[in-house]
């Protein structure tokens, strides 16, 4: 399908494709196997202005449009979602500043991120708080011109590698979710440390760590918005970031389909390519159709957001869960089409299947996304 991409979007797409094929593909297997954080590729992203795609021109970026970010993300994830997550997680970490931060905060932090000098990360999840944001146990206590943070965050993407963290903590426990606030915490702040790198199923080239706050003092100027607005900051962030997760999923799925198409034309059984078998053809048709449907939904939403839509929580939840479910089905079918070879690590589809799974989990599980969709439907009816 033709989505009538602009000349600028076509340039972004081609640049991302070239980086993925030439820089990421040769190392994706090694980085996945050894769990290497891709600092060399991060440098390539920075030199190529890919970080700048996420940020508007007034803060040192070149775009800030969701559609541009989706096009770029999809192209990178066709080759390796794990490596490209260094970029995607930075987008999630910077959104609270971009969407809810003060002008001073934007001017201070966003230009360095746009240049790729500093990565960002988003810290909401804890051992007992993920989908239930109101259960956050990390606290931020006002002390003169500072807030003192105590607590831990779990499974934070870019943890330990990022320089800038947007952290959610309770400033008033008695108010539940309305007592949460959001803060900017810089790496190197006394009292801020990291746990071990987690040993994950997929996206293994991405660093995932625990964040530990022990009497961590940060300036009151690092509060994003006002006290008690943390939950709304998080929801605004997720509404805008979920199309990016959908694009990750679409990229993984498309990459798996591309690999499957090549394989079924080369693999012969009973004296002819398996691509000639109707059962295989039907699988390919379903895979391609579901990917195209997910892409159409996601691109439509991205354009809607860029056009200035004010409310799109329902649609963001829809594209996130639909695209990630598609990615899981498509990658599973790709492994099936490869047969025994698909189960072997020397072929990329088993990695794509492992990478696809996290898209159903992070930034809100798909069960939570369905709850968001249903809740909005009932309110609108």
BANU-814476 format. One record per atom (N, C-alpha, C): x, y, z; residue in one letter. Coordinates in steps of 0.05 Angstrom, whole numbers, plus 32768, in hexadecimal, padded with zeros to 4 digits. Atoms other than C-alpha are relative to their C-alpha. Layout:
! BANU-814476
XYZA/...
This chain:
! BANU-814476
80117FE88000X/800080008000X/801280198000X/7FF27FE78002X/801680477FF2X/7FF680138016X/80097FEF7FEAX/801480728031X/8007801E7FFBX/7FFB7FE58008X/802980B0800BX/8014800E8013X/7FEB7FF57FEFX/806880BC8034X/800C80197FF2X/7FF47FE8800BX/80878101802BX/801D7FF97FF7X/7FE480048009X/80CC8109800BX/80127FFD8019X/7FEF80027FE8X/80E981148051X/7FFC7FE5800DX/8005801A7FF4X/80C880D4806BX/800D7FEA7FF0X/7FF380138011X/80E280AD8030X/801F80008004X/7FE47FFE7FFAX/812880C7803FX/80077FF3801BX/7FFC800D7FE6X/812280B28088X/7FFE7FE27FFEX/8004801C8004X/8109806E8073X/80187FF37FF3X/7FEA800B800FX/814280638042X/801A80018011X/7FE87FFE7FEFX/8177807B8074X/7FFF7FEA8016X/800380157FECX/815B804D80AAX/80057FE47FF5X/7FFC801A800EX/815A80138079X/801D7FFA7FFCX/7FE380048005X/81A2801E8066X/80107FFA8019X/7FF280057FE7X/81BA802280AEX/7FFA7FE4800AX/8007801A7FF6X/81937FE480C0X/800E7FE97FF0X/7FF480158010X/81AE7FBB8086X/801F80008002X/7FE37FFE8001X/81F67FD48087X/800D7FFF801BX/7FF37FFE7FE6X/82047FE180D0X/7FF47FEC8015X/800C80107FECX/81D27FB980F9X/7FFF7FE27FF9X/8003801C8007X/81C87F7880D3X/80197FF08005X/7FE880107FFBX/82127F6280D6X/80057FF9801DX/7FF980057FE4X/82137F668122X/7FE87FF78011X/801880057FF0X/81CB7F568137X/80027FE5800EX/7FFE801A7FF3X/81D97F0C8145X/801380008017X/7FEC7FFE7FEBX/82177F1A816EX/7FF680108018X/800A7FEE7FEBX/81F77F538195X/7FEA7FF38010X/8016800F7FF2X/81BA7F2881A4X/800B7FEA8011X/7FF580177FF2X/81E27EEC81B9X/800F80098019X/7FEF7FF77FEAX/82127F1381E6X/7FF380168011X/800D7FEB7FF1X/81E17F4981FEX/8010801A8000X/7FEE7FE88002X/820E7F8281E5X/7FEF80187FFBX/800E7FE68006X/81F37FC981EAX/800D800D7FE8X/7FF57FF8801AX/81FC7FE781A4X/800A801C7FFFX/7FF67FE58000X/8224802581B3X/800B80097FE5X/7FF57FF9801BX/82458022816EX/7FE980087FEDX/80177FF98011X/82008023814DX/7FF380198009X/800A7FE77FF5X/81E8805A817CX/800F80187FF3X/7FF07FEB800DX/822180848160X/7FF880047FE3X/800A7FFE801CX/820980758119X/7FE5800E8000X/801A7FF27FFFX/81C2808A812CX/8004801E8005X/7FFB7FE47FFAX/81DE80CA8149X/800B80107FE8X/7FF37FF38017X/820980DB810DX/7FEC80037FE9X/80147FFF8016X/81CD80CD80DFX/7FE780108007X/80177FEF7FF7X/819D80FA8107X/7FE77FF08006X/8018800F7FFBX/816E80C18118X/7FF48008801BX/800B7FF77FE7X/816780D98160X/7FF1801A7FFCX/800C7FE68005X/8155811E8144X/7FE47FFD7FF4X/801B8005800CX/811880FF8120X/7FEB80018016X/801480027FEBX/80F680F88164X/7FFA801C800DX/80017FE67FF2X/80FE81428177X/7FFA80177FEDX/80067FE98011X/80E18183815AX/801980117FFBX/7FEA7FEF8008X/810F81B58138X/800880148016X/7FFA7FEC7FECX/810981E88170X/80117FF68017X/7FEF800B7FEAX/812D81B9819FX/80177FF07FF4X/7FE9800C800CX/816481A48170X/7FFB7FE87FEFX/800780178010X/813F816D814BX/7FFA80077FE3X/80067FFB801CX/812881668104X/7FE37FFA7FF9X/801C80088006X/80E0814D810AX/7FEE80028018X/801380027FEAX/80BB81378148X/7FE67FF57FF8X/801A800B800AX/80848119811DX/7FFF7FE28006X/8004801C7FF9X/806880D68133X/80037FEF7FE7X/7FFE80108018X/806280BF80EBX/801D7FFB7FF7X/7FE380048008X/80AC80CB80DDX/800D7FEC8012X/7FF480137FEDX/80BE80A5811CX/7FF67FE37FFAX/800A801B8007X/8091806A8108X/800E7FF57FE8X/7FF380098019X/80AF806680C2X/801D7FF78007X/7FE480077FF9X/80F6806680DFX/80017FE78011X/7FFF80167FEEX/80E780358117X/7FFA7FE67FF2X/80078019800FX/80C6800280E9X/80177FF67FF0X/7FEA80088011X/8101800280BAX/80167FF48010X/7FEA800B7FEFX/81347FF780F1X/7FF97FE5800BX/800880197FF3X/810B7FC08112X/7FFC7FE97FEDX/800080168013X/81077F9880D2X/80197FF08002X/7FE6800D7FFEX/814F7F8780E0X/80067FF8801DX/7FFB80077FE4X/81577F8B812CX/7FF280138013X/800F7FF07FEDX/81267FA48160X/801180058019X/7FEF7FFD7FE8X/81597F9A8198X/801380177FFEX/7FEC7FEA8005X/818E7FC8817BX/7FF1801B7FFFX/800E7FE68005X/815B7FFD8166X/7FF2800A8019X/800E7FF87FE8X/813C7FFE81ACX/800F8015800FX/7FF07FEA7FF4X/8175802B81C3X/7FF4801B7FF8X/800D7FE8800BX/8153805F8197X/7FE38003800AX/801C80007FF8X/810B804C81A7X/7FFC8007801DX/80027FFB7FE3X/8115804C81F2X/8007801D8007X/7FF97FE47FFCX/8135809081EEX/7FE780127FF9X/80197FF18007X/80F580A981CBX/7FEC7FFF8017X/801380037FE9X/80CB808E8205X/800A80118017X/7FF57FF17FE9X/80F980AE8238X/7FFE801E7FFCX/80017FE38005X/80F880F38217X/7FE4800B7FFEX/801B7FF68004X/80AD80F7820BX/7FF4800F8019X/800B7FF17FE9X/809B810C8253X/800B801D8000X/7FF47FE58001X/80CB8147824AX/7FF380107FE9X/800B7FF38018X/80B281588204X/7FE380078003X/801D7FFC7FFEX/806881528215X/7FF780108018X/80097FF47FE7X/8065816B825CX/80158011800FX/7FEB7FF17FF2X/80A7818C826EX/7FFE801E7FFCX/7FFF7FE28003X/80B581D68277X/801280077FE9X/7FEF7FF78016X/80D781FE8241X/801D7FFE8007X/7FE480027FF7X/81168200826AX/800A7FE37FFFX/7FF8801C8001X/811681B48271X/80047FF67FE3X/7FFD8008801CX/810C81AB8226X/801A800A7FF4X/7FE87FF4800BX/814481DB8215X/80197FF3800CX/7FE9800B7FF3X/817281BA8247X/80067FE37FF7X/7FFB801D8005X/816981708235X/7FFC7FF77FE3X/8007800A801AX/814B816881EFX/801680037FEBX/7FEC7FFE8015X/8183818481C4X/80167FEB8001X/7FEC80157FFEX/81B6815381E0X/7FF67FE57FF7X/800C80198009X/8186811981D4X/7FFE80007FE1X/80037FFE801DX/81798132818DX/801B7FFA7FF2X/7FE68005800CX/81C4812F817FX/800B7FE48006X/7FF6801A7FF9X/81CA80EA819DX/801680008015X/7FEB7FFE7FECX/81F9810381D3X/7FF87FF1801AX/800A800C7FE7X/81CD80E8820BX/7FE77FF07FFAX/801880108003X/819B80AF820BX/7FED80068017X/80147FFC7FEBX/815B80B18234X/7FF37FE68006X/800E80187FF7X/8132807E825AX/7FE880098010X/801A7FFB7FF3X/80EC807A8279X/7FFD7FED8017X/800180117FE8X/80E4806182C0X/7FE58001800FX/801A80037FF2X/809D804D82D6X/7FFE7FE5800EX/8005801B7FF6X/809D800282E0X/80107FF98019X/7FF4800A7FE8X/80AC7FE38324X/7FF87FE38004X/8006801C7FFAX/80A87F9E8343X/7FE27FFC8004X/801C80027FFAX/80607FAC8359X/7FEF80157FF1X/800E7FEC800FX/804D7FE28327X/800880007FE3X/7FFB7FFF801DX/80487FDC82DCX/7FE7800B7FF3X/801A7FF8800BX/80037FDC82BFX/7FF180128015X/800D7FF07FEAX/7FEB7FF88303X/801380168008X/7FED7FEA7FFBX/8010803B8301X/7FFB800C801CX/80057FF57FE6X/7FEE804F8342X/800D7FF28017X/7FF380107FECX/801480198367X/801E80068003X/7FE37FF87FFFX/8058803C835EX/80088005801EX/7FF67FFE7FE4X/80808037839FX/801880138003X/7FEA7FEC7FFEX/80BB8064838EX/7FF5801A8009X/800A7FE77FF5X/80B380A483B5X/801380187FF9X/7FF07FE78004X/80CA80EC83A9X/7FF680138016X/80077FEF7FE9X/80CA811683E9X/800D801C7FFCX/7FF67FE48003X/80D0816283E4X/801280078018X/7FEE7FF77FECX/810C817D840BX/800D801A7FF8X/7FF67FE68009X/811681C78400X/800080037FE2X/7FFF7FFD801DX/812E81D283B9X/80057FE67FF2X/7FFB801B800CX/8135818783ADX/7FE97FED8005X/801180177FFAX/810D814783A8X/80137FE98005X/7FEF80177FF9X/812A810983C8X/7FF17FE67FF7X/800C8018800BX/811B80C883A1X/800A7FE7800EX/7FF9801A7FF4X/811A808383C1X/7FEE7FEB7FF3X/80108016800CX/8105804283A0X/80107FF47FE9X/7FF3800D8016X/811480168364X/7FED7FFF7FE8X/800F80058019X/80FD8010831CX/800B7FE77FF3X/7FF9801A800BX/80FD7FCE82F7X/7FFD7FFF7FE2X/80028005801DX/81097FB882AFX/8000801A7FF0X/7FFF7FE6800EX/811D7FFD8296X/80127FFE7FE8X/7FF280018019X/81327FFE824EX/801380177FFDX/7FEA7FED8000X/817480238242X/800B8006801CX/7FF77FFD7FE5X/817F801D828DX/801F7FFD8002X/7FE380017FFCX/81C8802D829FX/800F800C7FE8X/7FF37FF58018X/81D880448258X/7FF7801D7FFBX/800B7FE58004X/81AA80828255X/800C80138014X/7FF77FEB7FEFX/81BF80C48273X/7FE9800F800DX/80187FF07FF7X/817980E2827CX/7FE97FED8005X/801580127FF8X/814180BE82A1X/7FE780108009X/80197FF57FF6X/80F880D282A9X/7FF37FEC8013X/800680137FEAX/80E480B382EBX/7FE58008800DX/801A7FFB7FF3X/809F80AC830BX/80027FF6801DX/7FFF80057FE4X/809A80AF8356X/7FE8800C800EX/80177FF67FF1X/806580BB838BX/800880188011X/7FFC7FE97FEFX/8064810083A9X/7FEA80028016X/801680017FECX/802380F283CFX/7FF27FE57FFEX/800B801B8001X/801280A983DCX/7FE27FFF8005X/801C80017FF8X/7FCE80BA83F8X/7FED80057FE8X/80117FFA8018X/7FB580CF83B2X/80017FEB7FEBX/7FFE80158014X/7FC5808F838EX/800D80097FE7X/7FF47FF88019X/7FD3809A8344X/8003801E7FFDX/7FFF7FE28001X/7FC580E5834DX/8017800B8012X/7FEA7FF77FEFX/7FFF80E7837EX/801B7FFB7FF3X/7FE78006800EX/803380D3834AX/800A80197FF1X/7FF37FE9800EX/80648106832CX/80177FF57FEFX/7FEB80088013X/8098810382F5X/801880128003X/7FE77FF17FFCX/80E1811882FCX/80157FF97FEBX/7FE980058011X/811F811E82D1X/80177FFA8013X/7FE980087FF0X/815A80F982F0X/80177FFA7FEEX/7FE980048011X/819F80FB82D2X/80137FEA800BX/7FED80147FF8X/81D080C282D3X/8018800D800EX/7FEA7FF47FF1X/820780CF8305X/7FF780108019X/800A7FF37FE8X/81DA80F08338X/80057FEE8019X/7FFB80107FE8X/81EF80D9837EX/7FE67FF2800AX/8018800F7FF7X/81C080A38398X/7FF17FF27FEAX/800D800D8017X/81AE808B8352X/80137FEB7FF5X/7FEF8015800AX/81CA8047833EX/7FEF7FEB7FF0X/800D80138012X/81BA800B8312X/80047FE38009X/7FFD801D7FFBX/81AE7FC0831BX/800D7FF37FE8X/7FF3800F8016X/81C87F8982EEX/7FF080027FE6X/800D8001801AX/81B97F8482A4X/7FEF7FE67FFFX/801280188000X/817D7F55829DX/80067FEE7FE8X/7FFB80148015X/81857F158275X/7FE57FF97FF3X/801B8001800BX/81497F198246X/7FFC7FEB7FEAX/800780118016X/81257EED8214X/8007800C7FE5X/7FFC7FF2801AX/81277F2081DCX/800B801C8004X/7FF37FE58001X/81407F6681C9X/801880018012X/7FEA80037FEEX/81807F5081EAX/801780147FFCX/7FEC7FEB8004X/81AA7F8781CBX/7FF8801A800EX/80097FE97FF0X/81827FB781F6X/80057FFB801EX/7FF980037FE3X/81987FC4823EX/7FE680058010X/80177FFE7FEEX/81627FB88272X/800A7FFC801DX/7FF580017FE5X/81737FC882BAX/7FEC800C8015X/800E7FF47FEAX/81577FD982FEX/800D801B8007X/7FF67FE67FF7X/815D80228314X/7FFC8001801EX/80017FFF7FE3X/816C802D835EX/8005801C800AX/7FFF7FE57FF4X/815F806E8384X/80027FFE801EX/7FFB80017FE3X/817C807583CAX/8007801D8009X/7FFD7FE47FF8X/817280BB83E6X/800D80117FE9X/7FF77FF28018X/817D80D6839FX/7FF4801C7FFFX/800A7FE47FFFX/8177812283A2X/8002800D7FE4X/80017FF2801AX/816181468363X/7FF3801B8003X/800B7FE57FFDX/815281908359X/7FE280017FFAX/801D7FFD8004X/810981A5835DX/7FF980087FE3X/80057FF8801CX/811181C18316X/7FFE7FE77FEEX/800280198010X/8114817882FEX/7FE47FF38001X/801C80098000X/80CA816E830EX/7FF380077FE5X/800E7FFB8019X/80A4816682CCX/7FE380068006X/801C7FF77FFBX/8062818C82CEX/7FFE8007801EX/80047FF97FE4X/804681928314X/7FFE7FE68010X/800480187FEEX/804281638350X/7FE57FF47FFBX/8019800F8004X/800D812E8346X/7FF87FFC7FE3X/80078002801CX/800D813382FAX/800E7FE87FF2X/7FF18016800CX/803980F582F0X/7FF07FEC7FF0X/80108014800FX/800280C682DCX/7FF7800B7FE5X/80087FF4801AX/7FEA80F682A6X/801780027FEDX/7FE87FFF8010X/80318100828EX/80057FE57FF3X/7FFC801C800AX/803880B48287X/7FEC7FF97FEAX/801580088014X/7FF680AC8262X/800480107FE6X/7FFA7FF08019X/800680E58231X/80187FF47FF1X/7FE8800C800CX/804980C58225X/7FF97FE67FF2X/80078019800DX/802C80808217X/7FEE80047FE8X/80127FFB8017X/7FF6809C81E9X/801180067FE7X/7FEF7FF88017X/802D80B981BDX/80157FEC7FF9X/7FEA80138006X/8061808281C4X/7FF67FE57FF6X/800A801A8008X/8034804681B7X/80007FFB7FE2X/7FFD8004801DX/80328051816CX/801D7FF77FF9X/7FE580098005X/807E8049816FX/80047FE38007X/7FFF801C7FF9X/807680068192X/7FF37FEF7FEAX/800D800E8017X/80457FF2815BX/80137FFE7FE8X/7FEE80008016X/807980068128X/80177FEC8004X/7FEC80147FFAX/80AD7FDB814BX/7FF57FE47FF9X/800D801A8005X/807D7FA08147X/7FFD7FFB7FE2X/80048003801DX/806D7FAD80FEX/801B7FFB7FF2X/7FE68005800CX/80B77FB180EDX/800A7FE48005X/7FF8801C7FFAX/80C67F6F8110X/7FF07FED7FEEX/801180128010X/808B7F4E80EDX/800880017FE2X/7FF87FFE801DX/809F7F6980A8X/801B7FF47FFBX/7FE6800D8003X/80E77F5380B3X/7FFD7FE27FFFX/8004801D7FFFX/80CF7F0D80C4X/7FF37FF67FE6X/800D80088019X/80A17F0B8087X/801480017FE9X/7FEC7FFE8015X/80DA7F22805AX/80137FE88000X/7FEE80187FFEX/81077EEA8074X/7FF17FE77FF7X/800F80188008X/80CF7EB7806BX/7FFC7FFF7FE2X/80057FFF801EX/80C17ECD8023X/80197FF67FF2X/7FE78009800DX/810B7EC38011X/80037FE28004X/7FFB801C7FF9X/810D7E7F8034X/7FEE7FED7FF0X/80138013800DX/80CE7E608016X/80057FFD7FE2X/7FFA8002801CX/80E67E6F7FD0X/801A7FF07FFBX/7FE780108002X/81297E4D7FDDX/7FFD7FE48009X/8002801B7FF4X/81137E118006X/7FEE7FEE7FEFX/800F80138011X/80FC7DD57FDDX/7FF97FE78010X/800980197FF5X/80D37D997FF3X/7FEF7FF37FEAX/800F800F8014X/80B47D637FC7X/8006800A7FE4X/7FF87FF8801AX/80DB7D7F7F8DX/7FF9801C7FF6X/80077FE58008X/80C27DC67F8DX/800180138018X/7FFE7FED7FEAX/80C87E067FB6X/7FE77FFF8012X/801880017FEEX/809B7E077FF4X/7FEE80187FFCX/80117FE98006X/80827E4A7FDCX/7FE97FF97FEDX/801580088013X/80587E247FA9X/7FE97FF2800EX/8015800E7FF1X/80307E017FE0X/7FEA8014800AX/80167FEE7FF9X/7FEB7E207FEDX/80008006801EX/7FFF7FFC7FE3X/7FF27E178038X/801480168008X/7FEC7FEB7FFBX/80317E418038X/7FF7801B7FF5X/80097FE7800CX/80137E75800AX/7FEB800D8011X/80157FF47FEEX/7FD77E7E8038X/800C800D8019X/7FF37FF57FE9X/80057E898073X/800D801B7FF9X/7FF37FE78008X/802C7EBE804DX/7FEC80167FFBX/80147FEC8006X/7FED7EE18036X/7FF5800B801AX/800B7FF67FE6X/7FD27EE5807EX/80158011800EX/7FEB7FF07FF3X/80157EFE8098X/8002801C7FF4X/7FFD7FE6800DX/801A7F358064X/7FE780128004X/80197FF17FFCX/7FD17F4A806CX/7FFE800C801CX/80017FF67FE5X/7FD67F5080B7X/801480178005X/7FEC7FEB7FFEX/80167F7980B2X/7FF6801A7FF4X/800A7FE8800DX/7FF67FA88081X/7FE9800E800FX/80157FF57FF0X/7FB97FB180ACX/800B800F8019X/7FF37FF37FE9X/7FE57FC180E9X/800D801A7FF7X/7FF27FE8800AX/800E7FF280C0X/7FEC80167FF9X/80147FEC8007X/7FD0801580A5X/7FF4800D8019X/800A7FF57FE7X/7FB4801E80EBX/80148013800DX/7FEB7FF17FF2X/7FF680378107X/8006801A7FF1X/7FFA7FE78010X/8005806880CEX/7FE980138001X/80187FEE7FFEX/7FBE808380D1X/8000800F801AX/7FFF7FF37FE6X/7FC58090811BX/801780158001X/7FE97FED8000X/800A80B08112X/7FF9801A7FF2X/80077FE8800FX/7FEF80E080DEX/7FEB80108010X/80147FF27FF0X/7FB480F0810BX/800C80108017X/7FF27FF27FEAX/7FE281018145X/800F80187FF6X/7FF07FEA800BX/800F812C8119X/7FEE80167FF6X/80137FEC800AX/7FD1815080FFX/7FF480108017X/80097FF07FE9X/7FC381688146X/7FE97FF48010X/8015800C7FF0X/7F9181368162X/80068003801EX/7FFD7FFB7FE3X/7F85814381ACX/7FFC7FE68010X/800680187FF1X/7F6B80FF81C2X/80037FE77FEEX/7FFB80188011X/7F8480BC81A8X/80097FE88012X/7FF980167FEEX/7F8C808E81E5X/7FF67FE57FF5X/800C8019800AX/7F5D805A81C8X/800F7FF67FE8X/7FF280098019X/7F7F80598184X/801C7FF78005X/7FE480087FF9X/7FC5805681A2X/80007FE4800CX/8002801B7FF4X/7FB0801A81CBX/7FFA7FEB7FEBX/800780128016X/7F917FFA818DX/80187FF77FF0X/7FE980068012X/7FCF7FFF8161X/80167FF1800FX/7FEB800D7FF1X/7FFE7FE98199X/7FF97FE28003X/8006801D7FFBX/7FD97FA881A9X/7FFC7FF17FE6X/8005800F8019X/7FC47F978162X/801B7FFA7FF2X/7FE78004800EX/80097FA18143X/80127FEC800EX/7FEF80127FF2X/802D7F7C817AX/7FF57FE38000X/800C801B8004X/7FFC7F418176X/80067FF67FE4X/7FF98008801CX/80087F40812BX/801D7FF77FFFX/7FE480078001X/80537F408136X/80057FE4800CX/7FFC801A7FF4X/804E7F048164X/7FF67FE97FEEX/800B80158012X/80227EDD8133X/80127FFD7FE7X/7FF080018019X/804D7EEF80F6X/801B7FF38006X/7FE6800B7FFBX/808F7EDE8116X/7FFE7FE28007X/8005801C7FFAX/80737E9C8131X/7FFC7FF07FE6X/8004800D801AX/805B7E8A80EBX/801A80007FEFX/7FE77FFF800FX/809E7E9F80CEX/80127FE98009X/7FF180177FF5X/80C17E6D80FCX/7FF57FE67FF6X/800D8019800AX/808F7E3880E6X/80077FFB7FE3X/7FFA8004801CX/809C7E45809DX/801D7FF77FFCX/7FE480098002X/80E77E3C80A9X/80037FE3800AX/7FFE801B7FF5X/80D87DFA80CCX/80167FFE8015X/7FEB80047FECX/81127DDE80F4X/801580167FFFX/7FEC7FEB8003X/81407E1480D8X/7FF78019800FX/800A7FE87FF2X/81147E4A80F6X/80047FFF801DX/7FFC80047FE3X/81217E2E813BX/801D80048007X/7FE37FFD7FFBX/816C7E378133X/8008801D8001X/7FF77FE57FFCX/81907E768149X/800F800C7FE8X/7FF27FF58017X/81B77E7C8108X/7FED800C7FECX/80147FF38011X/81767E9180E6X/7FF280168010X/800A7FE87FF1X/81597ED680F9X/7FE47FFE800AX/801C7FFF7FF9X/81107EC38100X/7FFB7FF8801DX/800480077FE4X/81187EA38145X/800580188012X/7FFB7FE87FF1X/81367EE4815EX/7FE980147FFDX/80177FEE8004X/80FD7F0C813FX/7FE87FF78010X/8016800A7FF0X/80CB7EDF8162X/80058008801EX/7FFA7FF87FE4X/80EE7EEC81A5X/7FFD801E8004X/80027FE37FFFX/80F27F368197X/7FE3800A8000X/801C7FF78003X/80A97F3B8185X/7FF17FFF801AX/801080057FE7X/80917F2281C9X/7FFF80198012X/80007FEA7FEEX/80A67F6081EFX/7FED80167FF7X/80137FEB8009X/807A7F8D81C3X/7FE47FFC800AX/801A80057FF4X/803E7F6B81E2X/7FFF8006801EX/7FFE7FFD7FE3X/80577F7B8228X/8007801C8008X/7FF87FE67FF5X/807B7FBD822FX/7FEF80177FF6X/80117FE98004X/805B8002822FX/7FE27FF98003X/801C80087FFBX/801C7FE18249X/7FFA7FE57FF3X/8006801A800CX/800B7F97823FX/7FE780027FEEX/80167FFF8013X/7FDA7F878208X/7FE57FFC800DX/801980037FF1X/7FA67F74823CX/7FF7801C800AX/80067FE57FF7X/7FAB7FBB8258X/7FF680117FE8X/80097FF18018X/7FA57FD78211X/7FE37FFB7FF9X/801C80078005X/7F647FB28207X/7FED800D8014X/80107FF37FECX/7F4A7FCE8248X/7FFD801E7FFAX/80027FE48007X/7F5B80148231X/7FED80057FE9X/80127FFD8017X/7F37800A81EFX/7FE37FFD8009X/801C80057FF7X/7EF97FED8211X/7FF680178011X/80087FEA7FEFX/7EF880248245X/7FF880197FEFX/80077FE98011X/7EF9805A820FX/7FE77FFB7FF0X/80198007800FX/7EC4803681E6X/7FE780058011X/80177FFD7FEEX/7E9680348222X/7FFA801D8007X/80047FE47FFBX/7EA1807D8231X/7FF4800F7FE8X/80097FF28018X/7E93809181E9X/7FE47FF87FF8X/8019800B8009X/7E54806781E2X/7FE8800D800FX/
